[in-house]
Amino acid sequence: MTGFQRWSTGVASAVVSISGILYLWVKYFLTPMDPFSVINHPLQPVLLQVHLLSGPPLVVLFGMLLQSHVLKKVWSGHRPNRRSGLVALWMFGVMTMSGYVLQVLTIPASITVVVWLHVGSGIAFALGYTAHLAISLRLSASSHDGVVKPNRLASSAG
């Protein structure tokens, strides 16, 4: 995985996550100042646009990350940090599919179910991905401090 892939995926994930959380807040938790308004806050349309337009680049970047990082780690049997990575991977899939499905649903009950599936998987993705990055940084720092990871010993012995 290149530095560009790591950096750009992190930035895109942050933009999608922050815009999604802010949009959720203004849409579902604020009351409109004007009772006749169809939006709850003047930034609501902008937040939705940022969220929707930053999603596809994240999908492309995640696809690059899948090829250059995820599949290599899964098939190599590399164990450190696998759990948070798999949480982020699975939640990314649910979040992405539910986000696309939301664009075409018309039945109010199904929209409600898919919105909360999207919100739940989006929050789980953001937490899983953040945990994955934090654990990666900790593991990287410990390996640079002269601590040898057990998997490296096993792979270098053969």
Backbone as CSV, one residue per row, in Angstrom:
resi,resn,N_x,N_y,N_z,CA_x,CA_y,CA_z,C_x,C_y,C_z
1,MET,0.845,-1.169,0.000,0.000,0.000,0.000,0.894,1.236,0.000
2,THR,0.591,2.143,-0.897,1.409,3.355,-1.013,0.951,4.407,-0.004
3,GLY,1.810,5.383,0.206,1.461,6.481,1.092,0.259,7.253,0.580
4,PHE,0.192,7.435,-0.748,-0.962,8.131,-1.336,-2.254,7.381,-1.056
5,GLN,-2.247,6.066,-1.203,-3.452,5.281,-0.946,-3.877,5.407,0.517
6,ARG,-2.909,5.319,1.413,-3.201,5.425,2.843,-3.781,6.807,3.173
7,TRP,-3.113,7.845,2.690,-3.520,9.220,2.991,-4.879,9.544,2.359
8,SER,-5.037,9.256,1.079,-6.273,9.624,0.380,-7.473,8.839,0.898
9,THR,-7.285,7.581,1.246,-8.389,6.805,1.807,-8.783,7.356,3.175
10,GLY,-7.798,7.745,3.950,-8.087,8.348,5.255,-8.842,9.657,5.127
11,VAL,-8.407,10.510,4.196,-9.082,11.799,3.991,-10.501,11.577,3.473
12,ALA,-10.653,10.718,2.480,-11.986,10.460,1.919,-12.911,9.853,2.976
13,SER,-12.390,8.950,3.804,-13.199,8.356,4.873,-13.637,9.417,5.870
14,ALA,-12.730,10.322,6.191,-13.061,11.401,7.129,-14.135,12.322,6.553
15,VAL,-13.995,12.690,5.279,-14.974,13.593,4.658,-16.355,12.929,4.608
16,VAL,-16.400,11.669,4.185,-17.681,10.959,4.118,-18.275,10.804,5.515
17,SER,-17.463,10.427,6.490,-17.959,10.212,7.852,-18.447,11.504,8.495
18,ILE,-17.648,12.545,8.412,-18.028,13.811,9.054,-19.257,14.420,8.384
19,SER,-19.284,14.409,7.055,-20.460,14.964,6.371,-21.703,14.133,6.665
20,GLY,-21.548,12.822,6.775,-22.684,11.959,7.094,-23.210,12.189,8.493
21,ILE,-22.312,12.326,9.458,-22.734,12.567,10.842,-23.412,13.937,10.959
22,LEU,-22.828,14.942,10.319,-23.434,16.277,10.367,-24.793,16.297,9.658
23,TYR,-24.882,15.604,8.526,-26.169,15.538,7.825,-27.215,14.822,8.683
24,LEU,-26.825,13.733,9.304,-27.734,13.011,10.200,-28.234,13.949,11.300
25,TRP,-27.332,14.723,11.864,-27.695,15.642,12.942,-28.707,16.689,12.475
26,VAL,-28.396,17.367,11.366,-29.296,18.449,10.939,-30.620,17.908,10.399
27,LYS,-30.620,16.737,9.792,-31.859,16.197,9.211,-32.787,15.609,10.265
28,TYR,-32.235,14.879,11.224,-33.091,14.124,12.144,-33.148,14.674,13.567
29,PHE,-32.226,15.541,13.940,-32.197,15.983,15.324,-32.411,17.488,15.519
30,LEU,-32.454,18.263,14.460,-32.758,19.687,14.569,-34.191,19.935,14.120
31,THR,-34.782,20.950,14.687,-36.111,21.354,14.240,-35.957,22.613,13.386
32,PRO,-36.732,22.714,12.316,-36.586,23.881,11.426,-36.979,25.178,12.126
33,MET,-36.265,26.245,11.793,-36.599,27.559,12.344,-37.918,28.054,11.754
34,ASP,-38.157,27.722,10.511,-39.386,28.097,9.816,-40.271,26.854,9.722
35,PRO,-41.475,26.866,10.281,-42.317,25.667,10.257,-42.725,25.232,8.846
36,PHE,-42.574,26.085,7.863,-42.944,25.738,6.489,-41.746,25.297,5.648
37,SER,-40.595,25.228,6.257,-39.376,24.858,5.539,-39.293,23.342,5.364
38,VAL,-38.731,22.915,4.239,-38.526,21.486,4.010,-37.156,21.033,4.496
39,ILE,-36.322,21.980,4.921,-35.018,21.637,5.488,-34.940,22.162,6.914
40,ASN,-34.133,21.505,7.726,-34.019,21.880,9.131,-32.920,22.905,9.396
41,HIS,-31.983,23.015,8.468,-30.849,23.920,8.648,-30.369,24.337,7.264
42,PRO,-29.885,25.575,7.116,-29.425,26.028,5.796,-28.285,25.181,5.211
43,LEU,-27.498,24.518,6.050,-26.388,23.692,5.547,-26.819,22.270,5.158
44,GLN,-28.059,21.912,5.433,-28.504,20.545,5.153,-28.292,20.135,3.689
45,PRO,-28.676,20.933,2.699,-28.436,20.521,1.308,-26.944,20.410,0.971
46,VAL,-26.142,21.308,1.508,-24.693,21.270,1.240,-24.075,20.014,1.846
47,LEU,-24.468,19.682,3.075,-23.946,18.477,3.719,-24.320,17.219,2.938
48,LEU,-25.554,17.165,2.447,-25.971,16.019,1.640,-25.150,15.939,0.357
49,GLN,-24.933,17.073,-0.296,-24.142,17.083,-1.528,-22.704,16.629,-1.270
50,VAL,-22.095,17.141,-0.213,-20.727,16.730,0.123,-20.690,15.229,0.398
51,HIS,-21.665,14.741,1.154,-21.705,13.317,1.485,-21.870,12.450,0.232
52,LEU,-22.817,12.824,-0.623,-23.071,12.029,-1.828,-21.924,12.110,-2.838
53,LEU,-21.294,13.267,-2.961,-20.215,13.413,-3.942,-18.884,12.866,-3.451
54,SER,-18.700,12.742,-2.146,-17.444,12.181,-1.638,-17.510,10.660,-1.514
55,GLY,-18.696,10.089,-1.621,-18.837,8.632,-1.530,-18.179,7.864,-2.665
56,PRO,-18.459,8.201,-3.937,-17.836,7.441,-5.029,-16.304,7.460,-5.036
57,PRO,-15.646,8.601,-4.761,-14.174,8.526,-4.676,-13.709,7.586,-3.567
58,LEU,-14.438,7.544,-2.443,-14.070,6.610,-1.379,-14.211,5.166,-1.848
59,VAL,-15.246,4.883,-2.617,-15.433,3.527,-3.139,-14.265,3.142,-4.049
60,VAL,-13.840,4.055,-4.919,-12.700,3.786,-5.814,-11.429,3.578,-4.996
61,LEU,-11.180,4.461,-4.043,-9.979,4.338,-3.209,-10.002,3.055,-2.397
62,PHE,-11.171,2.688,-1.880,-11.270,1.448,-1.113,-11.021,0.235,-2.004
63,GLY,-11.442,0.314,-3.264,-11.150,-0.763,-4.206,-9.655,-0.912,-4.440
64,MET,-8.957,0.219,-4.556,-7.493,0.170,-4.695,-6.862,-0.429,-3.440
65,LEU,-7.369,-0.046,-2.281,-6.861,-0.553,-1.011,-7.146,-2.050,-0.879
66,LEU,-8.286,-2.460,-1.366,-8.641,-3.879,-1.326,-7.604,-4.709,-2.074
67,GLN,-7.228,-4.234,-3.250,-6.257,-4.960,-4.064,-4.844,-4.899,-3.483
68,SER,-4.422,-3.713,-3.060,-3.036,-3.552,-2.656,-2.767,-3.923,-1.201
69,HIS,-3.786,-4.022,-0.384,-3.547,-4.246,1.040,-4.392,-5.388,1.613
70,VAL,-5.700,-5.267,1.484,-6.605,-6.177,2.182,-6.417,-7.624,1.731
71,LEU,-6.491,-7.875,0.434,-6.393,-9.256,-0.046,-5.039,-9.872,0.275
72,LYS,-3.979,-9.078,0.190,-2.646,-9.590,0.533,-2.583,-10.004,2.001
73,LYS,-3.167,-9.193,2.872,-3.148,-9.504,4.307,-4.020,-10.719,4.610
74,VAL,-5.181,-10.795,3.978,-6.076,-11.922,4.237,-5.433,-13.239,3.805
75,TRP,-4.856,-13.266,2.606,-4.285,-14.512,2.093,-2.949,-14.857,2.721
76,SER,-2.236,-13.882,3.278,-0.926,-14.162,3.876,-1.048,-14.766,5.269
77,GLY,-2.225,-14.653,5.867,-2.401,-15.155,7.222,-1.865,-14.189,8.263
78,HIS,-1.564,-12.977,7.854,-1.040,-11.948,8.755,-2.113,-11.624,9.792
79,ARG,-1.855,-11.890,11.069,-2.873,-11.783,12.107,-2.987,-10.429,12.799
80,PRO,-1.921,-9.691,13.039,-2.089,-8.447,13.796,-3.068,-7.496,13.109
81,ASN,-3.985,-6.979,13.878,-4.921,-5.959,13.418,-5.965,-6.481,12.429
82,ARG,-6.132,-7.774,12.371,-7.077,-8.353,11.418,-8.528,-8.066,11.794
83,ARG,-8.849,-8.134,13.076,-10.242,-7.993,13.495,-10.803,-6.615,13.118
84,SER,-10.069,-5.549,13.428,-10.572,-4.205,13.098,-10.627,-4.005,11.586
85,GLY,-9.691,-4.601,10.873,-9.710,-4.508,9.417,-10.914,-5.204,8.812
86,LEU,-11.249,-6.374,9.336,-12.410,-7.103,8.822,-13.720,-6.392,9.178
87,VAL,-13.785,-5.791,10.367,-14.977,-5.006,10.729,-15.143,-3.864,9.738
88,ALA,-14.050,-3.132,9.488,-14.111,-2.007,8.544,-14.506,-2.499,7.151
89,LEU,-13.949,-3.624,6.719,-14.239,-4.170,5.391,-15.714,-4.534,5.250
90,TRP,-16.255,-5.296,6.195,-17.652,-5.728,6.106,-18.614,-4.556,6.236
91,MET,-18.324,-3.657,7.161,-19.202,-2.503,7.338,-19.133,-1.567,6.136
92,PHE,-17.980,-1.499,5.484,-17.874,-0.697,4.270,-18.819,-1.240,3.206
93,GLY,-18.867,-2.554,3.065,-19.766,-3.164,2.084,-21.228,-2.873,2.377
94,VAL,-21.628,-3.036,3.632,-23.024,-2.769,4.013,-23.344,-1.286,3.836
95,MET,-22.424,-0.432,4.288,-22.621,1.016,4.176,-22.763,1.439,2.713
96,THR,-21.910,0.925,1.858,-21.926,1.300,0.443,-23.205,0.828,-0.240
97,MET,-23.560,-0.417,-0.037,-24.762,-0.937,-0.686,-26.023,-0.240,-0.180
98,SER,-26.114,-0.005,1.115,-27.304,0.668,1.641,-27.363,2.115,1.152
99,GLY,-26.213,2.755,0.986,-26.193,4.121,0.454,-26.696,4.188,-0.972
100,TYR,-26.314,3.211,-1.780,-26.804,3.184,-3.161,-28.289,2.840,-3.216
101,VAL,-28.725,1.906,-2.394,-30.133,1.512,-2.388,-31.020,2.680,-1.944
102,LEU,-30.537,3.492,-1.012,-31.320,4.646,-0.550,-31.698,5.590,-1.680
103,GLN,-30.889,5.648,-2.706,-31.133,6.583,-3.804,-32.321,6.181,-4.670
104,VAL,-32.754,4.920,-4.574,-33.826,4.460,-5.465,-35.078,3.985,-4.734
105,LEU,-35.043,3.931,-3.408,-36.224,3.482,-2.669,-37.326,4.531,-2.695
106,THR,-38.568,4.058,-2.706,-39.704,4.982,-2.693,-40.712,4.673,-1.588
107,ILE,-40.650,3.512,-0.984,-41.588,3.128,0.073,-41.063,3.639,1.412
108,PRO,-41.829,4.506,2.097,-41.329,5.128,3.331,-40.812,4.153,4.390
109,ALA,-41.489,3.044,4.592,-41.047,2.085,5.612,-39.696,1.479,5.252
110,SER,-39.515,1.149,3.978,-38.226,0.574,3.573,-37.114,1.625,3.624
111,ILE,-37.449,2.867,3.334,-36.457,3.941,3.432,-35.977,4.063,4.877
112,THR,-36.898,4.020,5.820,-36.533,4.135,7.230,-35.591,3.013,7.649
113,VAL,-35.909,1.786,7.265,-35.068,0.641,7.619,-33.676,0.794,7.011
114,VAL,-33.598,1.152,5.747,-32.303,1.247,5.066,-31.512,2.458,5.567
115,VAL,-32.198,3.549,5.926,-31.489,4.699,6.501,-30.762,4.269,7.772
116,TRP,-31.459,3.568,8.654,-30.820,3.166,9.909,-29.770,2.076,9.693
117,LEU,-29.943,1.234,8.694,-28.890,0.280,8.331,-27.656,1.041,7.833
118,HIS,-27.879,2.064,7.022,-26.787,2.881,6.499,-26.083,3.646,7.626
119,VAL,-26.863,4.241,8.503,-26.287,4.990,9.628,-25.492,4.050,10.535
120,GLY,-26.074,2.923,10.889,-25.403,1.967,11.777,-24.114,1.416,11.180
121,SER,-24.183,1.011,9.918,-22.975,0.465,9.285,-21.952,1.562,9.030
122,GLY,-22.412,2.785,8.763,-21.485,3.901,8.573,-20.721,4.222,9.847
123,ILE,-21.432,4.241,10.973,-20.771,4.491,12.257,-19.827,3.343,12.594
124,ALA,-20.273,2.108,12.360,-19.402,0.953,12.624,-18.169,0.978,11.723
125,PHE,-18.341,1.382,10.455,-17.182,1.500,9.562,-16.215,2.551,10.086
126,ALA,-16.738,3.732,10.435,-15.874,4.813,10.905,-15.109,4.394,12.155
127,LEU,-15.781,3.743,13.083,-15.111,3.282,14.302,-14.104,2.169,14.010
128,GLY,-14.500,1.218,13.170,-13.598,0.117,12.821,-12.364,0.595,12.075
129,TYR,-12.569,1.501,11.124,-11.449,2.028,10.339,-10.518,2.866,11.210
130,THR,-11.103,3.684,12.106,-10.288,4.481,13.025,-9.487,3.573,13.958
131,ALA,-10.132,2.540,14.482,-9.421,1.583,15.337,-8.311,0.889,14.556
132,HIS,-8.596,0.518,13.317,-7.599,-0.147,12.481,-6.368,0.747,12.275
133,LEU,-6.610,2.021,12.006,-5.498,2.959,11.832,-4.719,3.143,13.126
134,ALA,-5.423,3.275,14.254,-4.757,3.471,15.536,-3.909,2.260,15.908
135,ILE,-4.449,1.071,15.726,-3.698,-0.150,16.032,-2.499,-0.273,15.095
136,SER,-2.699,0.064,13.822,-1.590,0.013,12.850,-0.454,0.941,13.265
137,LEU,-0.816,2.155,13.696,0.206,3.101,14.148,0.952,2.568,15.370
138,ARG,0.219,1.971,16.303,0.841,1.409,17.500,1.759,0.242,17.137
139,LEU,1.303,-0.633,16.261,2.133,-1.760,15.837,3.365,-1.293,15.083
140,SER,3.194,-0.277,14.237,4.311,0.268,13.482,5.338,0.906,14.412
141,ALA,4.858,1.637,15.409,5.769,2.279,16.363,6.515,1.241,17.182
142,SER,5.828,0.164,17.583,6.501,-0.865,18.382,7.519,-1.632,17.544
143,SER,7.270,-1.813,16.257,8.239,-2.525,15.420,9.459,-1.658,15.138
144,HIS,9.268,-0.324,15.143,10.403,0.574,14.937,11.232,0.751,16.206
145,ASP,10.666,0.391,17.360,11.381,0.514,18.626,12.251,-0.705,18.902
146,GLY,12.378,-1.585,17.936,13.211,-2.770,18.100,12.455,-3.985,18.573
147,VAL,11.163,-3.865,18.780,10.352,-5.000,19.184,10.008,-5.782,17.927
148,VAL,10.347,-7.058,17.927,10.074,-7.881,16.759,8.735,-8.569,16.953
149,LYS,7.891,-8.472,15.963,6.571,-9.091,16.025,6.718,-10.614,15.877
150,PRO,5.872,-11.375,16.566,5.950,-12.843,16.466,5.798,-13.357,15.043
151,ASN,4.930,-12.780,14.224,4.743,-13.262,12.857,6.002,-13.073,12.032
152,ARG,6.748,-12.020,12.291,7.987,-11.796,11.545,9.028,-12.845,11.885
153,LEU,9.070,-13.252,13.155,10.003,-14.305,13.531,9.674,-15.599,12.826
154,ALA,8.376,-15.930,12.811,7.964,-17.179,12.174,8.229,-17.155,10.674
155,SER,7.999,-16.021,10.027,8.178,-15.972,8.575,9.652,-15.906,8.202
156,SER,10.503,-15.365,9.066,11.920,-15.286,8.717,12.667,-16.565,9.067
157,ALA,12.060,-17.418,9.898,12.721,-18.662,10.285,12.705,-19.670,9.152
158,GLY,11.724,-19.559,8.250,11.575,-20.564,7.192,12.246,-20.137,6.006
